[in-house]
Amino acid sequence: MALIVSDSSVLIHLSGINRFDLLKENYQHIITLPVVKSEVVDQGRNRPGAIEVKKAIDEGWIKIIEAKNKTLSQILKQNLHEGEAESIALAIENPDSLLLIDESEARKTARLYNLKITGVIGVLIKAKIQGKISSLKNELDKLRNSGFWISDNVYKKAANSVGE
């Protein structure tokens, strides 16, 4: 079974639109890093994702693992946030993993390493295809209203991909 590695953005933004449950439904087990847990749960105490991620860790379907390749993490941190860099490093260490990440620069870097990636929008598209949500556009609008930036082009492509 492929490892599912998540950066903070997917956890935070799906929580922000009350769709955190899609992660467990779609992936059953997710791995994240101590720095991501710290950002979402400890530093983000009163923000979306804090309660959900803490509960998921307590329930055991989100596990915390440290990336082993500290040199690679340090190199990646030169251009990326710490959580993004360590998430990419952990995904590289685990071939065939799926990386849940949103930020465009981090996604570009992940692609350089031929990592399989998806993000909040990909999770929502999958949920729409599986019939777990009734309208992708409604969810994308909720994301936009919560502060998640989606270009008009990406919005249209996502909606078109599910026939909306």
C-alpha positions as CSV (number, residue, x, y, z in Angstrom):
1,M,0.0,0.0,0.0
2,A,1.3,3.4,-1.0
3,L,2.1,5.9,1.8
4,I,0.0,9.0,1.9
5,V,2.1,12.0,3.0
6,S,0.3,15.3,3.9
7,D,1.6,18.8,4.2
8,S,-0.5,21.2,6.4
9,S,-2.5,22.9,3.7
10,V,-4.7,20.0,2.7
11,L,-5.4,19.3,6.4
12,I,-6.2,22.9,7.2
13,H,-8.3,23.8,4.2
14,L,-10.4,20.6,4.1
15,S,-11.1,21.3,7.8
16,G,-12.0,24.9,7.0
17,I,-14.8,23.8,4.7
18,N,-16.0,20.9,6.9
19,R,-14.7,18.2,4.5
20,F,-11.8,16.8,6.7
21,D,-13.7,13.4,6.7
22,L,-12.9,12.9,3.0
23,L,-9.3,12.3,4.0
24,K,-10.1,9.3,6.1
25,E,-12.7,8.0,3.7
26,N,-10.4,8.3,0.7
27,Y,-7.0,7.3,2.3
28,Q,-7.7,5.5,5.6
29,H,-4.1,6.2,6.8
30,I,-2.1,9.4,6.4
31,I,1.4,10.2,7.4
32,T,2.5,13.7,8.3
33,L,5.6,15.2,10.0
34,P,6.3,16.7,13.4
35,V,6.6,20.1,11.9
36,V,3.2,19.9,10.2
37,K,1.6,18.7,13.5
38,S,3.2,21.6,15.3
39,E,2.0,24.1,12.7
40,V,-1.6,22.8,12.5
41,V,-2.2,21.6,16.1
42,D,0.1,23.5,18.4
43,Q,0.6,26.8,16.7
44,G,-2.9,26.7,15.0
45,R,-4.8,26.0,18.2
46,N,-7.9,28.0,17.4
47,R,-7.8,27.6,13.6
48,P,-9.3,25.1,11.2
49,G,-7.6,21.7,11.4
50,A,-6.3,21.9,14.9
51,I,-9.0,19.8,16.6
52,E,-9.5,17.5,13.6
53,V,-5.9,16.7,13.2
54,K,-5.3,16.2,16.9
55,K,-8.3,13.8,17.0
56,A,-7.1,11.9,13.9
57,I,-3.7,11.5,15.5
58,D,-5.3,10.3,18.7
59,E,-7.4,7.8,16.7
60,G,-4.3,6.6,14.9
61,W,-5.3,7.2,11.3
62,I,-2.9,10.1,11.0
63,K,0.6,9.1,12.1
64,I,3.6,11.3,12.7
65,I,6.9,10.3,11.1
66,E,10.2,12.2,10.8
67,A,11.9,12.5,7.4
68,K,15.3,10.7,7.7
69,N,17.2,12.6,5.0
70,K,18.0,15.8,6.9
71,T,20.4,17.0,4.2
72,L,17.7,16.9,1.6
73,S,15.2,18.6,3.9
74,Q,17.7,21.4,4.5
75,I,18.3,21.8,0.8
76,L,14.6,21.9,0.1
77,K,14.1,24.5,2.9
78,Q,16.1,27.0,1.0
79,N,13.2,27.5,-1.3
80,L,10.2,26.1,0.5
81,H,8.5,26.3,3.9
82,E,9.7,23.8,6.5
83,G,6.6,21.6,6.3
84,E,6.6,21.5,2.6
85,A,10.3,20.7,2.4
86,E,10.0,17.9,5.0
87,S,6.8,16.5,3.4
88,I,8.6,16.3,0.0
89,A,11.7,14.7,1.6
90,L,9.5,12.0,3.3
91,A,7.7,11.3,0.1
92,I,11.0,10.9,-1.8
93,E,12.1,8.4,0.9
94,N,9.0,6.4,0.3
95,P,8.7,5.5,-3.4
96,D,5.1,5.2,-4.8
97,S,3.8,7.5,-2.0
98,L,1.2,10.1,-2.8
99,L,1.9,13.6,-1.6
100,L,-1.0,15.9,-0.5
101,I,0.3,19.4,-1.1
102,D,-1.1,22.6,-2.5
103,E,1.4,25.4,-2.7
104,S,2.4,25.9,-6.4
105,E,6.2,26.2,-5.7
106,A,6.2,23.1,-3.6
107,R,4.2,21.2,-6.2
108,K,6.7,22.2,-8.9
109,T,9.5,20.9,-6.7
110,A,7.7,17.7,-6.0
111,R,7.3,17.2,-9.8
112,L,11.0,17.6,-10.2
113,Y,11.4,14.4,-8.1
114,N,8.6,12.6,-10.0
115,L,6.4,12.4,-7.0
116,K,2.7,11.6,-7.3
117,I,0.8,14.6,-5.9
118,T,-2.7,15.9,-5.3
119,G,-4.1,18.7,-3.2
120,V,-7.4,19.9,-1.8
121,I,-9.0,20.3,-5.2
122,G,-7.9,16.8,-6.2
123,V,-9.4,15.4,-3.0
124,L,-12.6,17.2,-3.8
125,I,-12.7,16.0,-7.4
126,K,-12.2,12.4,-6.2
127,A,-15.0,12.8,-3.7
128,K,-17.3,14.2,-6.4
129,I,-16.5,11.3,-8.7
130,Q,-17.3,8.9,-5.9
131,G,-20.6,10.6,-5.1
132,K,-19.4,11.8,-1.7
133,I,-20.2,15.4,-2.5
134,S,-23.0,16.7,-4.6
135,S,-21.4,19.8,-6.2
136,L,-17.7,20.4,-6.7
137,K,-18.4,24.1,-7.6
138,N,-20.1,24.6,-4.2
139,E,-17.0,23.1,-2.4
140,L,-14.6,25.2,-4.6
141,D,-16.7,28.3,-3.7
142,K,-16.4,27.4,0.0
143,L,-12.7,27.1,-0.4
144,R,-12.4,30.5,-2.1
145,N,-14.6,32.1,0.7
146,S,-12.3,30.6,3.3
147,G,-9.2,32.3,1.8
148,F,-7.9,29.5,-0.4
149,W,-6.8,31.0,-3.7
150,I,-8.0,29.3,-6.8
151,S,-7.4,30.8,-10.2
152,D,-10.4,31.1,-12.5
153,N,-8.6,28.7,-15.0
154,V,-8.1,26.0,-12.3
155,Y,-11.6,26.5,-11.1
156,K,-13.0,25.9,-14.6
157,K,-10.8,22.9,-15.3
158,A,-11.7,21.3,-12.0
159,A,-15.5,21.9,-12.6
160,N,-15.2,20.7,-16.2
161,S,-13.4,17.5,-15.1
162,V,-16.6,16.4,-13.3
163,G,-19.1,17.7,-15.8
164,E,-20.1,20.9,-13.9
